[in-house]
Amino acid sequence: MSAPRFLVLVGASILALAAPAGATEVHKIAGGLDNPRHLAFGDRGLYVAEAGRGGDGPCFPGDEGGTTCVGATGAVTVVQRHGEQYRLVSGLASMADQGTGAAAIGPHGIDVKDWDGVVITNGGPTGANRDDLAKQNPVADLFGRVLGIGDDGDITRLADVWGFERDNNPDAQVGNPAVDSNPVDVIAGHRRLVIADAGGNSLLKARRDGSIEDRSDPDAGRPDGRRERPGRLPLHEPADRLPLPGRWRERLPGRPPHR
């Protein structure tokens, strides 16, 4: 089954969820996933980022009440074109509600590059200090980073989004002084990454050397009429209108992937 054909089947299944009962048959293409998040297609099939279910700790008060615990349960699964599936990598950082594994934060955004493997965001931590968590459980050091995953499951740290938020906190000037980072999506190019940080309310550009630059504009669309700073990406622009280089633009929603 070709990748385009596979994509059509996935889309049909999703649309079927909103259709009247009995109107369309839904086919399961994967199972046993642990809080699946974003999807991406690559040469091997469909890649799924799994946020995991937390673990035994350390634990801390959750953002919305209850207790959140850390564990090494995040993963990336590959669903091949004929239905077989396997874990490309496991043991990634995850945080979730104690006892239930609900409200999990972990591997989230994913992009697949034929020349450079898989790139994911490992979200979090929200409501806690990553460095303190990592002293108690080393896997927590993967939170708040963009990671490269090799064909053999090897992990490479590509960009430290949480560290950038800690040191720069771009949205502090618009009323969010807390250090709050949760990278949820990434688009990978040959020499740089574009990263969405939902916790930090920022759009970031990271280079191969790991340096990060804030490319969002907290002044965009302000009611006081202040002008946008030249060269910045306004937060209120739809994704398909952002002035990104052509290779990235082709991977944004509504545009076919560049092959």
C-alpha positions in Angstrom: 0.0 0.0 0.0 1.5 3.3 -1.0 1.9 6.2 1.5 -0.8 8.4 -0.3 -3.2 5.5 -0.2 -2.4 4.9 3.5 -3.0 8.6 4.1 -6.5 8.4 2.5 -7.4 5.5 4.7 -6.4 7.4 7.9 -8.4 10.5 6.8 -11.4 8.4 6.0 -11.3 6.8 9.4 -11.1 10.2 11.1 -14.0 11.5 9.1 -16.0 8.5 9.9 -16.0 9.4 13.6 -18.1 12.5 12.8 -20.4 10.6 10.4 -23.9 9.3 11.4 -23.9 5.8 12.9 -23.7 3.1 10.2 -22.8 5.6 7.4 -19.2 4.6 7.2 -17.2 1.6 8.4 -14.2 2.5 10.6 -11.0 0.4 10.3 -8.5 0.3 13.1 -4.9 0.7 11.7 -3.0 0.6 15.1 -3.7 -0.4 18.7 -2.0 -0.5 22.1 -0.8 3.1 21.7 0.0 5.0 25.0 -1.7 8.4 24.8 -0.9 9.0 21.0 -0.3 12.5 19.9 0.9 13.8 16.5 1.5 11.7 13.4 3.9 11.8 10.5 4.6 9.7 7.4 8.0 8.4 6.4 9.6 5.6 4.4 8.7 3.0 6.9 5.0 4.0 7.3 3.1 6.1 9.8 5.1 7.4 12.8 3.1 8.1 16.0 4.4 10.1 19.0 3.1 8.6 22.3 3.0 10.8 25.4 3.1 7.8 27.7 1.5 7.4 31.1 3.9 9.0 33.6 5.4 6.6 36.1 6.5 6.1 39.7 8.0 9.6 40.2 9.1 12.0 41.3 5.7 13.4 41.8 4.5 17.0 42.3 1.2 18.9 42.4 -0.5 19.0 39.0 -1.5 22.2 37.2 -5.2 21.3 37.5 -5.2 19.7 40.9 -4.3 16.1 41.8 -0.7 14.7 41.6 1.4 14.4 38.5 4.2 11.7 38.4 7.2 11.3 36.1 8.2 8.1 34.3 10.1 6.7 31.3 6.9 5.7 29.3 7.0 8.0 26.3 7.6 6.4 22.9 7.5 6.5 19.1 5.7 3.7 17.3 5.9 3.0 13.6 2.8 1.5 11.8 3.9 -0.2 8.6 1.9 -0.2 5.4 0.6 -3.7 5.8 -0.5 -3.2 9.4 2.5 -4.4 11.4 3.7 -2.0 14.1 6.7 -1.7 16.4 8.3 0.7 18.8 11.1 2.7 17.2 12.1 4.1 20.6 10.7 3.8 24.2 11.7 5.0 27.6 11.2 8.7 26.8 10.1 11.2 29.4 6.5 11.3 30.4 4.4 13.0 33.1 0.8 12.1 33.9 -1.9 11.9 36.6 -0.9 9.6 39.4 -2.5 6.2 39.2 -4.5 6.8 36.0 -1.9 8.0 33.4 -4.4 10.6 32.2 -3.5 14.1 31.0 -0.1 12.8 29.9 2.6 15.1 28.6 5.6 13.7 26.8 6.5 13.0 23.1 4.1 15.2 21.1 5.2 16.8 17.9 6.9 14.7 15.2 8.5 15.2 11.8 10.2 12.5 9.7 13.1 13.3 7.4 14.4 10.7 5.1 18.0 12.1 5.3 18.1 12.6 9.1 15.7 10.3 10.8 12.9 11.3 13.1 12.6 14.6 15.0 10.2 14.9 18.0 9.3 17.3 20.8 9.4 15.9 24.3 6.9 18.2 26.0 6.9 19.5 29.6 7.6 20.0 32.3 4.8 22.2 33.3 4.3 23.1 37.0 7.8 21.8 38.0 11.5 22.6 37.6 13.1 20.1 35.2 16.5 20.3 36.8 15.0 19.3 40.2 13.1 16.4 38.6 16.1 15.2 36.8 18.1 14.9 40.0 15.6 12.4 41.2 14.9 10.6 37.9 17.4 11.2 35.0 14.8 10.6 32.3 13.3 14.0 33.3 16.2 15.7 31.6 14.5 14.8 28.3 11.5 17.1 29.1 11.3 20.3 27.2 13.6 19.3 24.4 13.6 18.6 20.7 15.1 15.1 20.2 16.5 13.3 17.1 15.7 9.6 16.9 17.9 7.5 14.7 17.0 4.4 12.8 18.2 2.2 15.7 16.4 4.3 18.3 19.4 6.3 19.4 18.4 9.6 21.0 20.2 13.0 20.2 19.4 16.2 22.1 18.9 18.8 19.4 17.4 21.9 21.2 16.7 22.8 24.8 13.3 24.6 24.6 12.7 24.5 28.4 16.2 26.0 29.0 15.4 28.8 26.6 12.2 29.5 28.4 14.0 29.5 31.7 16.6 32.0 30.5 14.5 34.2 28.3 10.8 33.7 29.0 9.6 35.5 25.9 6.0 36.0 27.1 6.8 37.5 30.5 6.4 41.0 28.9 2.7 40.2 28.2 1.7 39.0 31.6 3.0 35.4 32.0 6.0 35.6 34.3 6.1 31.9 35.1 8.7 29.6 33.6 6.2 27.5 31.6 7.4 25.4 28.6 5.7 22.7 26.7 7.0 22.2 23.1 4.3 20.5 21.2 5.3 20.6 17.5 8.3 20.9 15.2 9.1 21.3 11.6 12.6 20.2 10.6 14.8 21.6 7.8 18.3 20.9 6.7 19.9 23.5 9.0 17.2 24.5 11.5 14.1 23.7 13.3 10.8 25.6 13.8 9.3 24.8 17.2 5.9 25.7 18.7 6.1 26.1 22.5 2.5 26.0 23.9 3.6 26.7 27.4 5.9 29.5 26.6 3.5 31.0 24.0 6.4 31.3 21.5 7.4 30.3 18.0 11.1 29.4 18.1 13.9 28.8 15.5 16.7 26.5 16.5 20.0 26.0 14.6 22.1 22.9 14.3 24.4 24.2 17.1 21.4 24.2 19.5 21.1 28.0 19.7 17.5 29.2 19.8 15.9 32.4 18.7 12.4 33.7 19.5 10.5 34.3 16.2 7.1 35.2 17.7 5.9 38.7 18.2 4.0 39.4 21.4 3.1 42.9 20.2 1.3 41.7 17.1 -2.3 42.7 16.9 -2.2 44.9 20.0 -5.2 47.2 20.4 -2.9 50.2 21.0 -1.9 50.0 17.4 1.8 49.4 17.9 3.5 48.2 14.7 5.0 44.7 14.4 8.8 44.6 14.5 10.4 43.9 11.1 11.5 40.3 10.6 9.2 38.9 13.3 6.4 36.3 12.8 3.1 37.7 14.1 1.2 35.3 16.4 -2.2 36.1 14.8 -1.3 35.0 11.3 -2.7 31.7 10.1 0.0 29.0 9.8 -0.3 28.8 6.0 0.6 32.5 5.7 3.7 32.6 7.9 6.7 33.8 5.8 8.7 30.6 6.3 11.3 29.3 3.7 9.8 27.2 0.9 10.9 23.8 2.3 9.1 24.4 5.6 6.1 26.0 4.0 5.4 22.8 2.1 5.1 20.8 5.3 2.5 23.1 6.9 -1.1 22.1 7.2 -3.0 22.1 3.9 0.1 21.6 1.8 1.5 18.3 0.6 4.9 17.1 1.9 7.9 17.9 -0.3 9.5 14.7 -1.7 
